[in-house]
Amino acid sequence: MSENITTIPDNTGNELRRKKMLIGLAGVVGVTALASAAYWFLYGSHFVSTDNAYAAVEIAQVTPSVGGTISEVRVTDTQTVKKGDVLVVIDPTDAKLALAQAEADLGRAIRRVKGYVATDSGLAAQIAARQADEQRAQAQQSAAEADFERAKIDLQRREALAKSGSVSGDELTRAQNAFAAAQANLAAARAAAAQARANRNAAAGSKEANAVLIANTTEETNPEVALARARRDQAAVDLERTVIRAPVDGIVAKRQVQLGQRVQAGTPLLTVVPVQEMHVDANFKEVQLENVRPGQPVTLKADIYGGSVTYHGTVEGFSAGSGAAFSAIPAQNATGNWIKVVQRLPIRIKLDPAELQAKPLKVGLSMTAKIDTRSKN
């Protein structure tokens, strides 16, 4: 009689191997997690980065200080210029005429002031003459008064004698006529003395009025001459300003001016971009900025060069507000349907000039920025 014996497979070895694999995997995961945590706490947590960063620069907008017709345009877009290079020339005809007129006005003012000085001397002599006239008139008045008194006494005597018949009527009449003449002469002498006194006062007043125009000044410092000279200098400056020069080194952009165009003072003509002074505006989330301070080192990469070029810079400062706060339509956070959104704050980063010169950037190019926050400046 045969017996069927069923063999039960032994899975103990497989289970042991599976447990060893799971334990090993758990160990690898644990070590990896521990290494990642150590890396984060010891190194990674000290850096913050963003790809919301762009190259920027303080551009120089070129505008004329005087109006006129454009006679020359010497630059085009993308052209490199140096500080002081001639960009645009305004027709100087009007400015030259204005300068000639201002110079003529200055010469006339100088001559007018010299006339004031000469007039002052003439008025002093005139006052002396008027004083002499006044003294002569007073002497004539005194003589007229003496003649009047004598004629008056003679008339009184004749009238007294005429009552007794000692004086003829003809003699009395002559005495009366002499008295009337002396009285008239006295009135005329008094009027002449008053006129001489008035003439002296008028001359003195004219001298005082003229003296005010030259008091405490010289020919150079007289207000009329100073005003005319300032207008001449302004006209000279306006003539110089018909030649418009580059305010900084850079590249010409946004050229709007055309030959023959009539422009007014302040009209935008073109822009000069000083690419050698480029910086980066990096927009970090507000939750990343707890340990960011000015002066901390920054490494940057530009999309135009890929990852092959690394720029180095430092944090210069923080914007006064978030982009939302300065937007054309600010967020209405007081409304009922409010949703909190993490804000971004622009940070200005200064680039290394040597690296920027070796690998130039243009305004608006995309960048990535990584700040080392280990320095607590």
C-alpha positions as CSV (number, residue, x, y, z in Angstrom):
1,M,0.0,0.0,0.0
2,S,1.5,3.2,-1.2
3,E,1.2,6.6,0.6
4,N,1.0,10.0,-1.2
5,I,3.3,12.5,0.7
6,T,2.6,16.2,0.0
7,T,5.7,18.5,0.3
8,I,5.0,21.9,1.8
9,P,7.4,24.6,0.3
10,D,9.6,26.4,2.8
11,N,9.0,30.2,2.5
12,T,11.1,31.1,5.5
13,G,14.1,32.0,3.5
14,N,12.2,34.3,1.1
15,E,10.6,36.1,4.0
16,L,13.9,36.7,5.6
17,R,15.3,38.1,2.4
18,R,12.3,40.3,2.0
19,K,12.6,41.6,5.5
20,K,16.3,42.3,5.0
21,M,15.5,44.3,1.8
22,L,12.8,46.3,3.5
23,I,15.1,47.0,6.4
24,G,17.9,48.1,4.0
25,L,15.5,50.3,2.0
26,A,14.2,51.9,5.2
27,G,17.8,52.5,6.3
28,V,18.6,54.1,2.9
29,V,15.5,56.3,3.2
30,G,16.4,57.2,6.7
31,V,20.0,58.0,5.9
32,T,18.8,60.0,2.8
33,A,16.3,61.9,4.9
34,L,18.9,62.5,7.6
35,A,21.4,63.7,5.1
36,S,18.8,66.0,3.4
37,A,17.8,67.4,6.8
38,A,21.4,68.0,7.8
39,Y,22.1,69.6,4.4
40,W,19.0,71.8,4.8
41,F,19.7,72.9,8.4
42,L,23.5,73.3,7.9
43,Y,23.6,74.8,4.4
44,G,20.4,75.0,2.3
45,S,18.3,77.0,4.8
46,H,20.8,79.8,4.6
47,F,20.0,80.6,0.9
48,V,16.9,82.0,-0.7
49,S,16.4,82.2,-4.4
50,T,14.0,83.4,-7.1
51,D,13.7,83.3,-10.9
52,N,11.5,86.4,-10.8
53,A,14.4,88.8,-11.4
54,Y,15.3,91.1,-14.2
55,A,18.2,93.3,-15.3
56,A,17.4,97.0,-14.8
57,V,19.2,100.4,-15.0
58,E,18.6,104.1,-14.3
59,I,18.1,105.3,-17.9
60,A,18.9,108.9,-18.9
61,Q,16.1,110.6,-20.9
62,V,17.4,113.3,-23.2
63,T,15.2,116.4,-23.5
64,P,16.0,119.9,-24.9
65,S,16.2,122.8,-22.5
66,V,15.3,125.2,-25.3
67,G,12.8,125.0,-28.2
68,G,13.6,125.2,-31.9
69,T,13.9,123.3,-35.1
70,I,16.1,120.2,-35.3
71,S,18.9,120.8,-37.7
72,E,21.0,117.7,-37.0
73,V,20.5,114.2,-35.6
74,R,23.8,112.4,-35.2
75,V,22.8,109.1,-33.6
76,T,20.6,106.1,-34.2
77,D,19.0,103.5,-32.0
78,T,21.5,100.9,-30.6
79,Q,24.5,103.3,-31.2
80,T,27.1,103.4,-28.4
81,V,27.9,106.9,-27.2
82,K,30.3,108.5,-24.7
83,K,29.4,111.2,-22.2
84,G,29.6,114.6,-24.0
85,D,29.1,113.2,-27.5
86,V,26.8,115.4,-29.6
87,L,23.4,113.7,-30.1
88,V,21.2,116.4,-31.6
89,V,21.6,120.0,-32.8
90,I,18.9,122.6,-32.7
91,D,19.0,125.5,-35.3
92,P,20.9,128.2,-33.3
93,T,19.6,131.2,-35.4
94,D,17.0,132.4,-32.9
95,A,19.4,131.8,-30.0
96,K,22.2,133.9,-31.7
97,L,19.8,136.8,-32.3
98,A,18.6,136.6,-28.7
99,L,22.3,136.7,-27.5
100,A,23.0,139.7,-29.7
101,Q,20.0,141.5,-28.3
102,A,21.0,140.7,-24.7
103,E,24.5,142.0,-25.3
104,A,23.1,145.2,-26.7
105,D,20.9,145.6,-23.7
106,L,23.9,145.1,-21.4
107,G,25.8,147.8,-23.2
108,R,22.9,150.2,-23.0
109,A,22.5,149.4,-19.3
110,I,26.2,150.2,-18.7
111,R,25.9,153.5,-20.5
112,R,22.7,154.3,-18.6
113,V,24.4,153.8,-15.3
114,K,27.4,155.9,-16.4
115,G,24.8,158.6,-17.2
116,Y,23.4,158.3,-13.7
117,V,26.9,159.0,-12.3
118,A,27.4,161.9,-14.6
119,T,23.9,163.2,-13.8
120,D,24.7,163.1,-10.1
121,S,27.7,165.4,-10.6
122,G,25.6,167.7,-12.8
123,L,22.8,167.8,-10.3
124,A,25.3,168.7,-7.5
125,A,26.5,171.7,-9.6
126,Q,22.9,172.6,-10.3
127,I,22.1,172.7,-6.6
128,A,25.0,175.0,-6.0
129,A,23.8,177.3,-8.8
130,R,20.2,177.2,-7.4
131,Q,21.6,178.1,-3.9
132,A,23.4,181.1,-5.4
133,D,20.2,182.1,-7.2
134,E,18.4,181.8,-3.9
135,Q,20.9,184.0,-2.1
136,R,20.7,186.6,-4.9
137,A,17.0,186.6,-4.8
138,Q,17.1,187.0,-1.0
139,A,19.5,190.0,-1.4
140,Q,17.1,191.5,-4.0
141,Q,14.2,190.9,-1.6
142,S,16.1,192.7,1.1
143,A,16.9,195.6,-1.2
144,A,13.2,195.8,-2.3
145,E,12.1,195.7,1.3
146,A,14.5,198.7,2.1
147,D,13.2,200.6,-1.0
148,F,9.6,199.9,0.1
149,E,10.3,201.2,3.6
150,R,11.9,204.3,2.3
151,A,9.0,204.9,-0.2
152,K,6.5,204.3,2.6
153,I,8.2,206.8,4.9
154,D,8.5,209.4,2.1
155,L,4.8,209.0,1.3
156,Q,3.8,209.4,4.9
157,R,5.9,212.6,5.2
158,R,4.4,214.0,1.9
159,E,0.9,213.2,3.1
160,A,1.5,215.0,6.4
161,L,3.0,218.1,4.7
162,A,0.2,218.1,2.0
163,K,-2.4,218.8,4.7
164,S,-0.6,222.1,5.6
165,G,0.0,222.9,1.9
166,S,3.7,222.7,2.2
167,V,3.9,220.0,-0.5
168,S,2.4,220.4,-4.0
169,G,0.0,217.8,-5.3
170,D,2.5,216.8,-8.0
171,E,5.1,215.9,-5.5
172,L,2.6,214.0,-3.4
173,T,1.6,212.1,-6.6
174,R,5.2,211.2,-7.3
175,A,5.6,209.9,-3.7
176,Q,2.5,207.8,-4.1
177,N,3.8,206.4,-7.4
178,A,7.2,205.6,-5.8
179,F,5.5,203.8,-3.0
180,A,3.4,201.7,-5.4
181,A,6.4,200.9,-7.4
182,A,8.4,199.9,-4.3
183,Q,5.5,197.8,-3.1
184,A,5.3,196.0,-6.5
185,N,9.1,195.5,-6.6
186,L,9.0,194.0,-3.1
187,A,6.2,191.6,-4.2
188,A,8.3,190.6,-7.2
189,A,11.4,190.1,-5.1
190,R,9.5,187.9,-2.7
191,A,8.2,185.8,-5.6
192,A,11.7,185.5,-7.1
193,A,13.0,184.4,-3.7
194,A,10.3,181.8,-3.4
195,Q,11.0,180.6,-6.9
196,A,14.7,180.4,-6.3
197,R,14.0,178.4,-3.1
198,A,11.7,176.1,-5.0
199,N,14.3,175.6,-7.8
200,R,16.9,174.6,-5.2
201,N,14.5,172.1,-3.5
202,A,13.7,170.7,-7.0
203,A,17.3,170.3,-7.8
204,A,18.0,168.6,-4.4
205,G,15.1,166.2,-5.0
206,S,16.3,165.3,-8.5
207,K,19.8,164.6,-7.0
208,E,18.3,162.4,-4.3
209,A,16.2,160.5,-6.8
210,N,19.3,160.0,-9.0
211,A,21.4,159.0,-6.0
212,V,19.0,156.2,-5.2
213,L,19.8,154.6,-8.6
214,I,23.6,154.4,-7.8
215,A,23.6,154.2,-4.0
216,N,26.0,151.6,-2.5
217,T,26.8,150.2,-6.0
218,T,29.5,150.4,-8.6
219,E,29.1,150.2,-12.3
220,E,29.5,146.4,-12.2
221,T,27.2,145.8,-9.3
222,N,24.4,148.2,-10.3
223,P,21.1,146.3,-10.4
224,E,20.3,147.4,-13.9
225,V,23.7,146.2,-15.2
226,A,23.5,143.0,-13.2
227,L,20.0,142.2,-14.6
228,A,21.2,142.9,-18.2
229,R,24.3,140.8,-17.6
230,A,22.2,137.9,-16.2
231,R,19.9,138.1,-19.3
232,R,23.1,138.1,-21.5
233,D,24.4,135.0,-19.7
234,Q,21.1,133.3,-20.0
235,A,21.1,133.9,-23.7
236,A,24.6,132.5,-24.0
237,V,23.5,129.4,-22.1
238,D,20.5,129.0,-24.3
239,L,22.8,129.2,-27.3
240,E,25.0,126.4,-25.8
241,R,22.0,124.3,-25.1
242,T,21.1,124.2,-28.8
243,V,23.8,121.5,-29.0
244,I,22.5,118.5,-27.0
245,R,25.1,116.1,-25.7
246,A,25.0,112.6,-24.1
247,P,24.7,112.9,-20.3
248,V,26.3,109.5,-19.6
249,D,28.1,106.7,-21.4
250,G,25.6,104.2,-22.8
251,I,23.5,103.0,-25.8
252,V,20.9,105.0,-27.6
253,A,17.4,103.7,-27.4
254,K,13.9,105.0,-28.1
255,R,15.0,107.7,-30.5
256,Q,11.9,109.7,-31.4
257,V,13.5,112.9,-32.8
258,Q,13.5,113.5,-36.5
259,L,15.4,116.1,-38.7
260,G,13.3,119.2,-39.2
261,Q,11.1,118.5,-36.3
262,R,10.0,121.6,-34.2
263,V,10.4,120.8,-30.5
264,Q,9.7,122.5,-27.3
265,A,11.7,122.5,-24.1
266,G,11.1,119.2,-22.3
267,T,10.1,117.2,-25.4
268,P,11.5,113.6,-25.1
269,L,14.0,113.1,-27.9
270,L,15.7,109.8,-27.1
271,T,17.1,107.7,-24.2
272,V,20.6,106.8,-23.3
273,V,20.9,103.5,-21.4
274,P,24.1,103.2,-19.3
275,V,24.5,99.4,-19.6
276,Q,27.7,99.5,-17.6
277,E,25.7,100.5,-14.5
278,M,23.2,97.7,-14.8
279,H,21.7,96.2,-11.6
280,V,19.1,93.5,-10.9
281,D,15.6,93.9,-9.4
282,A,14.8,90.5,-7.8
283,N,11.3,90.0,-6.6
284,F,11.3,87.7,-3.5
285,K,8.3,86.3,-1.7
286,E,7.8,88.1,1.6
287,V,8.2,84.8,3.5
288,Q,11.8,84.5,2.1
289,L,13.0,87.8,3.5
290,E,13.3,87.2,7.2
291,N,17.1,86.9,7.2
292,V,17.9,89.0,4.1
293,R,20.0,92.1,4.9
294,P,21.8,94.7,2.7
295,G,25.4,93.8,1.9
296,Q,24.7,90.0,1.7
297,P,26.4,88.2,-1.3
298,V,24.3,87.1,-4.2
299,T,25.0,84.8,-7.1
300,L,23.1,85.3,-10.3
301,K,22.6,83.7,-13.7
302,A,21.1,85.2,-16.9
303,D,18.9,83.3,-19.2
304,I,20.7,84.9,-22.2
305,Y,23.9,83.0,-21.2
306,G,22.3,80.0,-19.7
307,G,24.1,78.3,-16.7
308,S,27.6,78.9,-18.1
309,V,28.0,82.4,-16.7
310,T,27.6,83.3,-13.1
311,Y,27.4,86.9,-11.9
312,H,28.3,88.0,-8.3
313,G,26.6,90.9,-6.5
314,T,25.4,92.2,-3.2
315,V,22.1,93.2,-1.8
316,E,21.8,97.1,-2.1
317,G,18.4,97.6,-0.6
318,F,14.7,96.9,-0.4
319,S,11.9,98.6,-2.2
320,A,9.6,100.7,-0.1
321,G,6.6,98.6,-1.0
322,S,5.4,95.5,-2.8
323,G,4.5,95.5,-6.5
324,A,0.8,95.3,-5.7
325,A,1.0,98.4,-3.5
326,F,2.5,100.4,-6.4
327,S,0.4,98.9,-9.2
328,A,-1.9,101.1,-11.3
329,I,-4.9,99.3,-9.8
330,P,-4.0,98.5,-6.2
331,A,-5.5,95.4,-4.6
332,Q,-8.8,96.1,-2.7
333,N,-8.1,94.0,0.4
334,A,-11.0,95.5,2.2
335,T,-13.6,93.8,0.0
336,G,-15.7,90.9,1.2
337,N,-14.3,88.4,-1.2
338,W,-10.7,88.7,0.1
339,I,-8.1,86.0,-0.6
340,K,-4.7,86.3,0.9
341,V,-1.9,86.3,-1.7
342,V,1.7,86.0,-0.8
343,Q,3.3,89.3,-1.9
344,R,6.7,89.9,-3.6
345,L,9.1,92.6,-2.6
346,P,11.6,94.0,-5.1
347,I,15.2,93.9,-3.9
348,R,17.9,95.8,-5.7
349,I,21.2,93.9,-6.3
350,K,24.4,95.5,-7.3
351,L,26.5,93.6,-9.9
352,D,30.2,93.2,-10.1
353,P,31.4,95.8,-12.7
354,A,34.2,93.6,-14.0
355,E,31.8,90.7,-14.7
356,L,29.3,93.0,-16.2
357,Q,31.9,94.5,-18.6
358,A,33.0,91.0,-19.6
359,K,29.4,89.7,-20.1
360,P,27.1,92.8,-20.8
361,L,23.4,92.6,-20.0
362,K,20.5,94.5,-21.5
363,V,17.5,96.0,-19.7
364,G,14.7,93.6,-18.9
365,L,16.6,90.3,-19.4
366,S,15.5,87.5,-17.1
367,M,17.7,86.5,-14.3
368,T,17.8,84.0,-11.4
369,A,19.2,85.2,-8.0
370,K,20.3,83.3,-4.9
371,I,21.1,85.2,-1.7
372,D,23.5,83.8,0.9
373,T,21.8,84.9,4.2
374,R,24.6,83.6,6.5
375,S,26.0,87.1,6.8
376,K,23.9,89.1,9.2
377,N,25.1,92.6,8.2
